Amino acid sequence: MFSRFQGFYNSIKLLADLAMLSLAFGAAYWTRFHTGLPHESIPPLNDTLTSLAMVLVVFPVTFRQSNLYTTNRARSHISEVFEIFKAVLFATLLLVAVRYFTSERYSRMTIAIFMVYAFVGVSAVRLAFRAAFNALRRRGFNLKTILVVGAGELGARVIETIDQHRELGFTVSGVLTRRPEKVGTRVSGARVVGLISQVDEVLDASPIDQVIIALPIDDQPLLKPLMERLAQRTVDVKVVPDLYQYRTLRSGLEEFGGLPIISLQGAPLHGWNVILKRAFDFVVALAALLLTAPVMLLVAALVKLTSRGPALFAQERMGIDGRTFKMLKFRTMHVDAEEEGAQMASPDDPRRTWAGAFLRRTSLDELPQFFNVLVGEMSLVGPRPERPVFIEEFKKQIPRYHLRHLVKSGITGWAQVNGLRGQTSMAKRIEYDLYYIENWSLLLDLKIVLRTALGGFLSKNAY
């Protein structure tokens, strides 16, 4: 029954898309040629109708290949809109290519306007459908029933997650357990209806759309006989692995050559994200070097005139993947500051020079690090790099400390703009660093850069 409704629903989405694409094309044509925009001549009607026919073929096919006609209740609104954007962009490029190779080129301005209208229109219709169905599901219509196998902590987490997203149309009809004393009780509000060995009886007693297996690792021997019994039924089966205690950062399910792989700890930046972040770093660092060059010349002169030694100081720090590099700073301490060994800076540190105290308070000593960013050793935004001599001790004291080395170190970071500098809590700094890594976006980088530029480094803990 559910599959029949899904097919009917997808056909409605297809018809709605065709109508919206036709409307968007007509609106783009009218905008281009009947609103006063400059144009040489209006294309012949045959050309316009041919282009519209191509739109009504190319776009639905592309949407289908982009899985926009498959029902995925767990997909968020934002995810669906982003998928629509990618599909519309690809379909538009494909349309331009087809028109180029089959006949004379159609008005590029019209196609560009159509692309915008199509994206906005299709997105609006899809979001309206979701809103309507979410309202129905919240009232108990079109619900998909789920039987959870596992009444432990993992099963409770599955039930709570389903309950928190009632608008998706899932409802837990019962829970199975291996412990007889739990039958008749409730797990996160869902009733335990029987033992795992009674799965056939429970499935026969009431219609179940999906079985979610949420067994702890200790109960894995029960999985094989259970799967053998479920394999004889048409019910949809999903497994939630009991690996949460091993989850660290950016975990998720991956696929390699058709082989499903569960990632427990992964690098947060890959593919286009790496390219975008590097481009952002390079452009901003180059601009910053050009703008601050006069300031750096003055600072270098100040350092040289007020103390013996070089103006620049290169200190070994640990960056991405545990690789070390020489981080540049203007020298703020006497040249013999570490004759007795490495130690962290402290308030009123006697090793500081007169100019060094001022440079540290204003963070002007950090300006040469734009060169580190330019050559790719650092990023504008990221966890602040620490010295290798201190890191081993930090790893022993602070869980997950090593995860901050999954990304490039930064001149500034989420912890720094929130006042965590100097001898503040290292554990708290790591918490902020990991939040940044987990939630990275180019917009977040821009936000941190702007907060830094507007005084984020003028901290009372900078010394």
C-alpha positions, 0 to 999 in steps of 0.5 A: 500500500505504501509503495502504491501511494509513493508511486502516486505521490511521485507522479503528482510531483512530476506533473507539478514540476512540468507545470512549474517548468512551463510557467518558469519558461513562459515567465522568463520569455516574458521578462526577457522580451516584454519588460523593456530589457534591451534585445535585438529581436524576438526568437521565432515561435518554433525556436521557443516551442522547441526549447520549451519541449527540450526543457520538459524532457531534460529537466525531469530526466535530470531530476530523476537521476538526482533522486528528486522523485524518490521519497526520503522522509529523513531528508531535510528541507535545506537538503532538498532545496540544495539538491534541487539547485544542483539538479537545475544547474546541471539540467540548464548546462545540459540544455545549453549543450543540447541546443548548441549541438542541435540548432542555433543557440537560443537566447542565453539571457532567457535561459539564465532567467529561466534557471532562476525562476525554475529553481525558485518555483520548483523549490517552492512547490516541493516545500509546499508539498512537504508542509502539507504532508507534514501537517497531515502526518502530525495529525496521524495520517500517512504514518509509516509504522516501525517495529524496533528490535532492542529495548536497551539504550540504543533502542531508546535512542532510536525511539527518541529520535523518531519521536523528535521528528514526528513530522516525517511520518514515522511512528513506533508501533512496538519494541522487541526485547530478549528479556522476558521481564521487560515485556509489557513495559515501556521504552521511551514511551513505546510499548515492549510488545514481545520477545525477539524470538516472537518477531514472526508473531508480532509481524503477523499480528499488525501491519509493520512497514519497517523493522529497525534493529538496534541491538547492542554489541553484546547481543550480536549473536541474535542478529543472524537468526533474526535476519534469516527470519526477516529475509523471508518477509517483504518488510523493510529492514534497517540496522542501527550499529552499536558504535556510538561509543566509538564515534569521534568526529564527522562519523557517518555511512560511506560507500566504496564500490557498492560496499557500505563502510561506517566511518567513525572518525573522518576528515571534515574537509574534502573535495570542493570544500578544500579548494574553497577554503584554500582559495578564501585563505589565499585571496584574503591573506594576499590582501591582508599582506598588501594592506598591512605591509606598512604596519609590518615595516613599522613593527619590524623597525620597533622590534629592532630598535628596542631589543637585540636580535632579529625582528622575526621569530620562527617557532616550531608548531604542529599543524594538520596531520601532526606535521610540524612547520615554522610559524612566523611571528614578530619577536616579542621576547629576549633572544635568550628567553628559552635558555632554561627550556620551553615554557608557555607565556604568562601574565607579566612574563619577564622574558618579554621585551618592552615592545613585545608586551605591546605587540602581544596585547594588540596581536600585531606579533601575529601579522607575519603568519599571513605568509604561512597562510599564503604558502599553505602551511596555515589557514586564516581560521582554524585551531591555534597551533601548539608547540610539539613539546607541549602537545604530548602532555595535552593529549594525555590530559584532554580527550580528543585533543588530537582531533584538532589536527584534522584541519590546518591550524589557523591565525584565528579561530572560534575559541579565540574570538570567544575569548579563549586565549593565553592561559585559559582552559585548554579543555574549553578551547578544544571544545570550541575547536571541535565545534568549529571542525564539526560545523565548518562552513565558508560562512563560519570562516567569514564570520570569525575573520570579521569578528577578529578584524573587529577586535576579536584579538584584543583580549584581556588574556593576550599576553 
